[in-house]
Amino acid sequence: KEVLFEERAEEEIPGLSAETPAERSGVLLIDGSLRGNRSNTNVFLKRLKKDMRLPADLVSLSSSTDCEKIADAVSRAETVVLGVPLYVDGIPAPVIRLMETVEKRGTGRRCRLYAVVNNGLYESRQNENLLHMIRTWSDAAGFVYCGSLAIGAGEVMGTLMRGRQRVLWPARSVLSGISHLAEAVDAGRNADTVFADAYLFPRWLYITIANVNWQRLKKQHKP
């Protein structure tokens, strides 16, 4: 017969504190590789940190204890950059555990999120499924998704950038992508999605190098 509107006190979302966006501060870079400081993900995030004007904390995920601590750090950060290597065709299990913890606690709400992903395949487009998974989780966890950088031939790119003052030319596109992302993080704006492949580095040469490395590893582990 009629429609009535009743005013009610706003219900608190489970796991969501009464914090305001102003209470968040700083940039948190998360290395989701189990290889820690030896990982290519770590190399890319360190370069991003160097290119940024804003100060940032870089943490590595390698155990369940780290998972709990990082989830707490996410609740305090204004911006999170999640670095993830492609495992098979998706997200590494420890990173999934971290995602579940953050989503359950609601610590990602109202926080800006960027992603830096890489794989051992030649094409950066091979990261598309991984990026889709991260975007889906970001929406579910309440982040403000602000874009990503997808890197192909990650093993070679990381090797060329590791411990070098001047990076060799095949990593040119990766450097450009990291610089673009750093500017976006500093400004707190959307970075869209950038796909960075090896610059003028033939696919056949990349495959040849990969095969040589597989043979070397085979000899090292031969009984």
Backbone as CSV, one residue per row, in Angstrom:
resi,resn,N_x,N_y,N_z,CA_x,CA_y,CA_z,C_x,C_y,C_z
1,LYS,0.814,-1.209,0.000,0.000,0.000,0.000,0.850,1.264,0.000
2,GLU,1.985,1.241,0.730,2.836,2.413,0.810,4.276,1.982,1.081
3,VAL,5.219,2.910,0.836,6.637,2.638,1.057,7.123,3.510,2.186
4,LEU,7.722,2.894,3.188,8.235,3.627,4.336,9.752,3.495,4.392
5,PHE,10.425,4.587,4.746,11.881,4.583,4.899,12.211,4.851,6.361
6,GLU,12.935,3.943,6.954,13.281,4.067,8.366,14.769,4.351,8.491
7,GLU,15.122,5.399,9.197,16.519,5.732,9.402,17.131,4.794,10.422
8,ARG,18.305,4.254,10.073,19.019,3.347,10.972,20.473,3.753,11.047
9,ALA,21.089,3.458,12.169,22.521,3.735,12.305,23.287,2.882,11.305
10,GLU,24.327,3.461,10.726,25.112,2.735,9.731,25.767,1.512,10.367
11,GLU,25.578,0.366,9.737,26.152,-0.863,10.260,27.630,-0.948,9.928
12,GLU,28.390,-1.404,10.892,29.827,-1.555,10.685,30.111,-2.836,9.921
13,ILE,30.924,-2.727,8.900,31.282,-3.895,8.109,32.246,-4.749,8.911
14,PRO,32.007,-6.063,9.017,32.910,-6.935,9.788,34.352,-6.813,9.311
15,GLY,35.263,-6.637,10.271,36.676,-6.548,9.934,37.119,-5.181,9.466
16,LEU,36.168,-4.213,9.376,36.503,-2.877,8.902,36.465,-1.912,10.066
17,SER,37.602,-1.283,10.332,37.672,-0.350,11.443,37.065,0.984,11.038
18,ALA,36.951,1.877,11.987,36.352,3.176,11.724,37.384,4.181,11.223
19,GLU,38.509,3.721,10.741,39.561,4.612,10.280,39.100,5.434,9.079
20,THR,39.682,6.562,8.895,39.419,7.384,7.722,40.606,7.255,6.786
21,PRO,40.421,7.590,5.484,41.545,7.488,4.559,42.769,8.289,5.000
22,ALA,42.530,9.387,5.753,43.647,10.226,6.181,44.538,9.504,7.177
23,GLU,44.004,8.474,7.846,44.795,7.758,8.831,45.780,6.787,8.180
24,ARG,45.589,6.533,6.908,46.531,5.707,6.166,47.663,6.592,5.651
25,SER,48.841,6.027,5.557,49.959,6.801,5.031,51.050,5.859,4.513
26,GLY,51.828,6.345,3.568,52.981,5.607,3.093,52.671,4.625,1.985
27,VAL,53.765,4.116,1.402,53.685,3.158,0.305,54.319,1.848,0.763
28,LEU,53.627,0.746,0.535,54.107,-0.577,0.912,54.317,-1.409,-0.348
29,LEU,55.555,-1.857,-0.567,55.883,-2.718,-1.696,55.989,-4.148,-1.172
30,ILE,55.225,-5.068,-1.753,55.199,-6.459,-1.286,55.791,-7.376,-2.344
31,ASP,56.880,-8.050,-1.987,57.507,-9.037,-2.869,56.881,-10.396,-2.567
32,GLY,56.067,-10.891,-3.507,55.366,-12.140,-3.296,56.110,-13.376,-3.753
33,SER,57.400,-13.240,-4.078,58.191,-14.390,-4.505,58.822,-15.086,-3.306
34,LEU,58.842,-16.413,-3.333,59.457,-17.172,-2.241,60.977,-17.070,-2.266
35,ARG,61.540,-16.557,-3.355,62.995,-16.437,-3.454,63.522,-15.203,-2.734
36,GLY,62.644,-14.359,-2.234,63.064,-13.206,-1.445,63.986,-12.265,-2.200
37,ASN,65.129,-11.934,-1.583,66.068,-10.993,-2.186,66.704,-11.516,-3.474
38,ARG,66.609,-12.813,-3.708,67.180,-13.398,-4.920,66.204,-13.371,-6.101
39,SER,65.003,-12.895,-5.860,63.967,-12.973,-6.884,64.037,-11.817,-7.878
40,ASN,63.518,-12.073,-9.064,63.411,-11.020,-10.065,62.358,-9.998,-9.646
41,THR,61.327,-10.468,-8.972,60.311,-9.557,-8.452,60.941,-8.520,-7.532
42,ASN,61.885,-8.962,-6.707,62.574,-8.060,-5.797,63.382,-7.009,-6.565
43,VAL,64.009,-7.432,-7.659,64.774,-6.506,-8.500,63.867,-5.406,-9.056
44,PHE,62.710,-5.796,-9.572,61.795,-4.825,-10.174,61.241,-3.865,-9.127
45,LEU,60.914,-4.374,-7.943,60.367,-3.517,-6.891,61.426,-2.564,-6.338
46,LYS,62.667,-3.033,-6.249,63.745,-2.150,-5.788,63.956,-1.003,-6.778
47,ARG,63.876,-1.317,-8.062,64.011,-0.268,-9.071,62.844,0.717,-8.979
48,LEU,61.648,0.203,-8.754,60.482,1.070,-8.588,60.673,1.993,-7.396
49,LYS,61.145,1.438,-6.289,61.386,2.233,-5.085,62.412,3.331,-5.356
50,LYS,63.432,3.008,-6.129,64.472,3.981,-6.468,63.916,5.107,-7.332
51,ASP,63.013,4.774,-8.251,62.462,5.770,-9.174,61.386,6.634,-8.537
52,MET,60.817,6.194,-7.428,59.759,6.958,-6.771,60.331,8.110,-5.950
53,ARG,59.564,9.171,-5.840,59.925,10.274,-4.954,59.455,10.010,-3.531
54,LEU,58.322,9.324,-3.404,57.783,9.015,-2.083,58.605,7.922,-1.411
55,PRO,58.768,7.987,-0.103,59.438,6.892,0.613,58.543,5.658,0.611
56,ALA,59.152,4.480,0.616,58.376,3.240,0.583,59.082,2.158,1.378
57,ASP,58.299,1.257,1.922,58.822,0.085,2.631,58.678,-1.127,1.726
58,LEU,59.759,-1.914,1.608,59.746,-3.127,0.801,59.817,-4.335,1.719
59,VAL,58.798,-5.202,1.649,58.753,-6.388,2.484,58.632,-7.627,1.595
60,SER,59.146,-8.760,2.101,59.108,-10.010,1.344,58.218,-11.023,2.047
61,LEU,57.478,-11.781,1.261,56.578,-12.797,1.782,57.218,-14.167,1.612
62,SER,57.547,-14.817,2.741,58.194,-16.124,2.639,57.701,-17.129,3.672
63,SER,56.784,-16.704,4.566,56.266,-17.629,5.570,54.914,-17.146,6.058
64,SER,54.238,-17.998,6.814,52.935,-17.624,7.367,53.069,-16.465,8.350
65,THR,54.210,-16.389,9.035,54.446,-15.276,9.960,54.520,-13.969,9.189
66,ASP,55.240,-13.986,8.068,55.310,-12.798,7.222,53.917,-12.409,6.746
67,CYS,53.098,-13.388,6.455,51.732,-13.144,5.980,50.957,-12.308,6.980
68,GLU,51.019,-12.670,8.256,50.295,-11.944,9.294,50.829,-10.517,9.451
69,LYS,52.154,-10.382,9.444,52.767,-9.062,9.611,52.448,-8.150,8.432
70,ILE,52.487,-8.717,7.228,52.223,-7.910,6.033,50.764,-7.472,5.991
71,ALA,49.859,-8.361,6.403,48.446,-7.998,6.458,48.230,-6.814,7.397
72,ASP,48.960,-6.790,8.508,48.886,-5.654,9.434,49.423,-4.387,8.779
73,ALA,50.532,-4.530,8.033,51.139,-3.372,7.372,50.218,-2.802,6.301
74,VAL,49.466,-3.666,5.637,48.517,-3.211,4.618,47.472,-2.291,5.233
75,SER,47.072,-2.579,6.452,46.030,-1.776,7.113,46.495,-0.350,7.381
76,ARG,47.807,-0.132,7.400,48.338,1.199,7.688,48.756,1.955,6.438
77,ALA,48.906,1.251,5.320,49.433,1.868,4.105,48.349,2.589,3.313
78,GLU,48.732,3.680,2.710,47.823,4.402,1.817,47.853,3.794,0.419
79,THR,49.035,3.249,0.045,49.227,2.647,-1.269,49.989,1.336,-1.124
80,VAL,49.532,0.309,-1.829,50.208,-0.984,-1.847,50.572,-1.337,-3.279
81,VAL,51.821,-1.772,-3.464,52.260,-2.299,-4.754,52.564,-3.774,-4.550
82,LEU,51.767,-4.620,-5.183,51.899,-6.065,-5.004,52.719,-6.649,-6.151
83,GLY,53.884,-7.211,-5.817,54.736,-7.851,-6.814,54.521,-9.352,-6.795
84,VAL,54.149,-9.920,-7.947,53.812,-11.346,-8.004,54.443,-11.997,-9.232
85,PRO,55.186,-13.090,-9.059,55.662,-13.856,-10.207,54.587,-14.847,-10.642
86,LEU,54.514,-15.126,-11.908,53.559,-16.114,-12.412,54.050,-17.517,-12.065
87,TYR,53.232,-18.280,-11.340,53.545,-19.675,-11.029,52.611,-20.553,-11.847
88,VAL,53.156,-21.286,-12.812,52.392,-22.119,-13.734,51.453,-21.219,-14.540
89,ASP,50.232,-21.002,-14.052,49.323,-20.108,-14.775,48.551,-19.205,-13.821
90,GLY,49.073,-19.023,-12.605,48.329,-18.218,-11.647,49.168,-17.660,-10.527
91,ILE,48.562,-17.544,-9.355,49.164,-16.887,-8.200,49.828,-17.916,-7.288
92,PRO,51.037,-17.650,-6.785,51.691,-18.569,-5.833,50.845,-18.743,-4.576
93,ALA,50.886,-19.941,-3.992,50.063,-20.251,-2.820,50.264,-19.280,-1.651
94,PRO,51.518,-18.901,-1.287,51.686,-17.967,-0.164,51.012,-16.612,-0.413
95,VAL,51.017,-16.169,-1.686,50.359,-14.898,-2.003,48.843,-15.038,-1.856
96,ILE,48.309,-16.195,-2.256,46.879,-16.447,-2.079,46.519,-16.407,-0.593
97,ARG,47.401,-16.986,0.237,47.156,-16.970,1.687,47.128,-15.534,2.212
98,LEU,48.032,-14.709,1.722,48.052,-13.303,2.120,46.780,-12.599,1.660
99,MET,46.373,-12.869,0.433,45.151,-12.254,-0.097,43.942,-12.619,0.755
100,GLU,43.851,-13.885,1.119,42.726,-14.340,1.939,42.726,-13.657,3.302
101,THR,43.921,-13.494,3.876,44.035,-12.854,5.189,43.615,-11.395,5.118
102,VAL,44.095,-10.689,4.100,43.761,-9.271,3.934,42.271,-9.092,3.688
103,GLU,41.704,-9.942,2.831,40.274,-9.837,2.536,39.430,-10.126,3.771
104,LYS,39.819,-11.136,4.538,39.067,-11.514,5.734,39.087,-10.403,6.773
105,ARG,40.236,-9.760,6.931,40.368,-8.695,7.931,39.780,-7.372,7.450
106,GLY,39.640,-7.211,6.153,39.152,-5.952,5.607,40.190,-4.851,5.650
107,THR,41.480,-5.222,5.714,42.544,-4.219,5.862,42.901,-3.510,4.555
108,GLY,42.349,-3.979,3.433,42.670,-3.340,2.160,41.695,-2.266,1.738
109,ARG,40.631,-2.094,2.492,39.598,-1.147,2.085,40.103,0.292,2.081
110,ARG,39.744,1.001,1.007,40.101,2.411,0.805,41.603,2.598,0.558
111,CYS,42.281,1.529,0.187,43.726,1.596,-0.081,43.961,1.457,-1.585
112,ARG,44.852,2.270,-2.140,45.188,2.166,-3.561,46.068,0.940,-3.787
113,LEU,45.809,0.232,-4.882,46.569,-0.979,-5.185,47.106,-0.943,-6.610
114,TYR,48.419,-1.211,-6.724,49.073,-1.395,-8.020,49.687,-2.796,-8.022
115,ALA,49.922,-3.331,-9.210,50.521,-4.662,-9.309,51.711,-4.638,-10.260
116,VAL,52.759,-5.381,-9.888,53.909,-5.609,-10.760,54.065,-7.118,-10.888
117,VAL,53.816,-7.647,-12.084,53.872,-9.095,-12.282,54.893,-9.427,-13.371
118,ASN,55.458,-10.614,-13.273,56.417,-11.045,-14.290,56.353,-12.554,-14.453
119,ASN,56.841,-13.029,-15.584,56.883,-14.470,-15.814,58.154,-14.854,-16.557
120,GLY,58.411,-16.160,-16.625,59.588,-16.666,-17.317,59.344,-16.928,-18.782
121,LEU,58.142,-16.619,-19.261,57.824,-16.778,-20.672,58.230,-15.522,-21.431
122,TYR,58.314,-15.625,-22.733,58.817,-14.508,-23.519,57.828,-13.342,-23.565
123,GLU,56.541,-13.643,-23.695,55.538,-12.610,-23.902,54.965,-12.098,-22.577
124,SER,54.909,-10.780,-22.432,54.317,-10.192,-21.237,52.812,-10.431,-21.175
125,ARG,52.185,-10.655,-22.327,50.742,-10.909,-22.378,50.371,-12.217,-21.684
126,GLN,51.355,-13.080,-21.450,51.091,-14.324,-20.740,50.684,-14.060,-19.286
127,ASN,50.815,-12.807,-18.855,50.443,-12.434,-17.486,48.979,-12.013,-17.359
128,GLU,48.227,-12.038,-18.445,46.870,-11.488,-18.414,45.964,-12.202,-17.411
129,ASN,46.017,-13.540,-17.368,45.187,-14.270,-16.405,45.555,-13.915,-14.967
130,LEU,46.852,-13.784,-14.714,47.329,-13.410,-13.380,46.797,-12.033,-12.981
131,LEU,46.849,-11.093,-13.906,46.345,-9.747,-13.631,44.843,-9.763,-13.366
132,HIS,44.130,-10.593,-14.109,42.686,-10.693,-13.899,42.380,-11.221,-12.493
133,MET,43.161,-12.200,-12.032,42.977,-12.742,-10.691,43.219,-11.676,-9.628
134,ILE,44.268,-10.891,-9.814,44.587,-9.839,-8.850,43.498,-8.774,-8.836
135,ARG,43.002,-8.425,-10.018,41.942,-7.415,-10.108,40.659,-7.913,-9.426
136,THR,40.324,-9.176,-9.629,39.131,-9.752,-8.999,39.245,-9.708,-7.476
137,TRP,40.436,-10.090,-6.957,40.655,-10.039,-5.514,40.615,-8.598,-5.001
138,SER,41.207,-7.688,-5.756,41.226,-6.284,-5.358,39.816,-5.745,-5.148
139,ASP,38.927,-6.055,-6.077,37.540,-5.596,-5.954,36.859,-6.232,-4.743
140,ALA,37.114,-7.525,-4.525,36.484,-8.231,-3.402,36.988,-7.718,-2.066
141,ALA,38.264,-7.307,-2.014,38.873,-6.866,-0.760,38.686,-5.378,-0.501
142,GLY,38.100,-4.655,-1.450,37.811,-3.244,-1.231,38.918,-2.273,-1.596
143,PHE,39.955,-2.748,-2.284,41.016,-1.846,-2.725,40.510,-0.921,-3.833
144,VAL,41.238,0.143,-4.055,41.023,0.982,-5.235,42.104,0.594,-6.237
145,TYR,41.738,-0.208,-7.223,42.722,-0.737,-8.180,43.163,0.374,-9.127
146,CYS,44.499,0.568,-9.228,45.029,1.709,-9.978,45.938,1.321,-11.137
147,GLY,45.971,0.045,-11.514,46.762,-0.324,-12.681,47.913,-1.255,-12.357
148,SER,48.655,-1.617,-13.414,49.680,-2.636,-13.232,50.760,-2.556,-14.305
149,LEU,51.848,-3.263,-14.032,52.939,-3.441,-14.982,53.167,-4.931,-15.146
150,ALA,53.073,-5.429,-16.380,53.288,-6.847,-16.664,54.582,-6.990,-17.453
151,ILE,55.490,-7.840,-16.970,56.823,-7.978,-17.546,57.005,-9.381,-18.108
152,GLY,57.447,-9.456,-19.361,57.755,-10.730,-19.974,59.246,-11.024,-19.903
153,ALA,59.625,-12.295,-20.102,61.036,-12.703,-20.036,61.662,-12.240,-18.728
154,GLY,60.943,-12.461,-17.635,61.354,-11.927,-16.345,62.725,-12.359,-15.885
155,GLU,63.110,-13.594,-16.178,64.411,-14.093,-15.729,65.554,-13.301,-16.350
156,VAL,65.450,-13.057,-17.663,66.489,-12.289,-18.353,66.460,-10.827,-17.923
157,MET,65.261,-10.241,-17.835,65.150,-8.834,-17.464,65.705,-8.598,-16.064
158,GLY,65.388,-9.504,-15.141,65.905,-9.364,-13.784,67.409,-9.491,-13.724
159,THR,67.966,-10.417,-14.513,69.424,-10.607,-14.551,70.114,-9.371,-15.111
160,LEU,69.544,-8.785,-16.143,70.153,-7.609,-16.771,70.102,-6.376,-15.864
161,MET,69.128,-6.343,-14.946,68.956,-5.180,-14.079,69.607,-5.353,-12.713
162,ARG,69.944,-6.561,-12.343,70.431,-6.841,-10.985,71.827,-6.266,-10.752
163,GLY,71.941,-5.348,-9.794,73.226,-4.794,-9.390,73.935,-3.964,-10.441
164,ARG,73.201,-3.399,-11.386,73.839,-2.610,-12.452,73.460,-1.139,-12.339
165,GLN,74.443,-0.275,-12.547,74.175,1.154,-12.597,73.501,1.516,-13.915
166,ARG,74.019,0.928,-15.009,73.436,1.158,-16.322,72.861,-0.159,-16.837
167,VAL,71.565,-0.164,-17.063,70.873,-1.376,-17.476,71.038,-1.577,-18.984
168,LEU,71.247,-2.822,-19.392,71.449,-3.125,-20.804,70.162,-2.941,-21.601
169,TRP,70.307,-2.705,-22.909,69.198,-2.298,-23.768,68.009,-3.259,-23.840
170,PRO,68.150,-4.590,-23.685,66.942,-5.418,-23.757,65.902,-5.104,-22.677
171,ALA,66.345,-4.484,-21.578,65.433,-4.153,-20.479,64.861,-2.744,-20.606
172,ARG,65.032,-2.136,-21.763,64.600,-0.749,-21.967,63.099,-0.566,-21.716
173,SER,62.277,-1.457,-22.252,60.822,-1.339,-22.083,60.412,-1.532,-20.629
174,VAL,61.108,-2.421,-19.939,60.819,-2.654,-18.522,61.131,-1.407,-17.700
175,LEU,62.266,-0.792,-17.974,62.638,0.437,-17.270,61.614,1.539,-17.510
176,SER,61.160,1.652,-18.758,60.157,2.659,-19.090,58.857,2.387,-18.346
177,GLY,58.461,1.112,-18.264,57.242,0.758,-17.554,57.337,1.037,-16.065
178,ILE,58.496,0.739,-15.480,58.697,1.000,-14.051,58.663,2.501,-13.778
179,SER,59.287,3.286,-14.654,59.282,4.740,-14.501,57.859,5.299,-14.578
180,HIS,57.081,4.772,-15.514,55.679,5.192,-15.651,54.887,4.862,-14.387
181,LEU,55.108,3.679,-13.844,54.394,3.268,-12.645,54.816,4.113,-11.450
182,ALA,56.109,4.413,-11.350,56.604,5.241,-10.241,55.939,6.614,-10.239
183,GLU,55.791,7.204,-11.403,55.132,8.511,-11.508,53.673,8.418,-11.072
184,ALA,53.015,7.329,-11.453,51.608,7.159,-11.078,51.456,6.982,-9.573
185,VAL,52.332,6.184,-8.961,52.272,5.969,-7.512,52.522,7.273,-6.772
186,ASP,53.518,8.043,-7.209,53.817,9.326,-6.570,52.624,10.275,-6.622
187,ALA,51.926,10.258,-7.759,50.802,11.173,-7.953,49.486,10.606,-7.428
188,GLY,49.477,9.307,-7.086,48.251,8.679,-6.614,47.198,8.571,-7.697
189,ARG,47.631,8.362,-8.929,46.685,8.281,-10.049,46.729,6.907,-10.711
190,ASN,45.793,6.710,-11.647,45.696,5.444,-12.357,46.850,5.291,-13.337
191,ALA,47.452,4.091,-13.363,48.572,3.826,-14.267,48.157,2.972,-15.461
192,ASP,46.873,2.584,-15.509,46.403,1.654,-16.535,47.210,0.350,-16.454
193,THR,47.256,-0.413,-17.540,48.048,-1.645,-17.578,49.103,-1.524,-18.667
194,VAL,50.362,-1.675,-18.287,51.480,-1.575,-19.224,52.098,-2.957,-19.396
195,PHE,52.266,-3.384,-20.647,52.904,-4.666,-20.945,54.311,-4.381,-21.475
196,ALA,55.321,-4.898,-20.779,56.717,-4.625,-21.125,57.411,-5.905,-21.561
197,ASP,57.824,-5.955,-22.807,58.545,-7.104,-23.348,60.023,-6.766,-23.527
198,ALA,60.822,-7.790,-23.794,62.242,-7.583,-24.078,62.384,-6.707,-25.322
199,TYR,63.216,-5.676,-25.219,63.365,-4.722,-26.313,64.432,-5.201,-27.298
200,LEU,64.023,-5.427,-28.538,64.927,-5.873,-29.604,65.751,-7.096,-29.181
201,PHE,65.081,-7.996,-28.510,65.727,-9.228,-28.065,64.959,-10.387,-28.698
202,PRO,65.523,-11.076,-29.683,64.786,-12.086,-30.455,64.230,-13.218,-29.600
203,ARG,63.050,-13.664,-29.972,62.412,-14.752,-29.252,63.253,-16.030,-29.333
204,TRP,63.838,-16.298,-30.513,64.626,-17.518,-30.693,65.851,-17.534,-29.788
205,LEU,66.439,-16.338,-29.561,67.608,-16.253,-28.698,67.213,-16.502,-27.244
206,TYR,66.049,-15.980,-26.843,65.570,-16.197,-25.485,65.332,-17.691,-25.232
207,ILE,64.726,-18.365,-26.197,64.466,-19.800,-26.063,65.768,-20.586,-26.004
208,THR,66.755,-20.193,-26.816,68.055,-20.863,-26.814,68.733,-20.754,-25.453
209,ILE,68.720,-19.552,-24.894,69.321,-19.335,-23.576,68.598,-20.167,-22.518
210,ALA,67.258,-20.204,-22.604,66.471,-20.978,-21.640,66.823,-22.461,-21.718
211,ASN,66.975,-22.983,-22.930,67.311,-24.399,-23.091,68.698,-24.717,-22.535
212,VAL,69.645,-23.809,-22.738,70.993,-23.993,-22.201,70.944,-24.047,-20.677
213,ASN,70.140,-23.171,-20.055,70.021,-23.153,-18.598,69.384,-24.433,-18.078
214,TRP,68.401,-24.957,-18.811,67.766,-26.209,-18.390,68.771,-27.361,-18.419
215,GLN,69.615,-27.380,-19.439,70.635,-28.424,-19.529,71.642,-28.305,-18.387
216,ARG,71.985,-27.071,-18.034,72.923,-26.846,-16.934,72.336,-27.326,-15.616
217,LEU,71.060,-27.000,-15.390,70.406,-27.450,-14.160,70.279,-28.973,-14.123
218,LYS,70.065,-29.572,-15.273,69.952,-31.029,-15.343,71.251,-31.692,-14.906
219,LYS,72.399,-31.155,-15.355,73.696,-31.718,-15.002,73.978,-31.518,-13.503
220,GLN,73.560,-30.361,-12.975,73.812,-30.084,-11.555,73.057,-31.043,-10.635
221,HIS,71.877,-31.470,-11.065,71.020,-32.313,-10.223,71.034,-33.769,-10.653
222,LYS,71.920,-34.096,-11.549,71.997,-35.487,-12.004,72.581,-36.352,-10.893
223,PRO,71.916,-37.491,-10.536,72.414,-38.342,-9.450,73.764,-38.953,-9.770
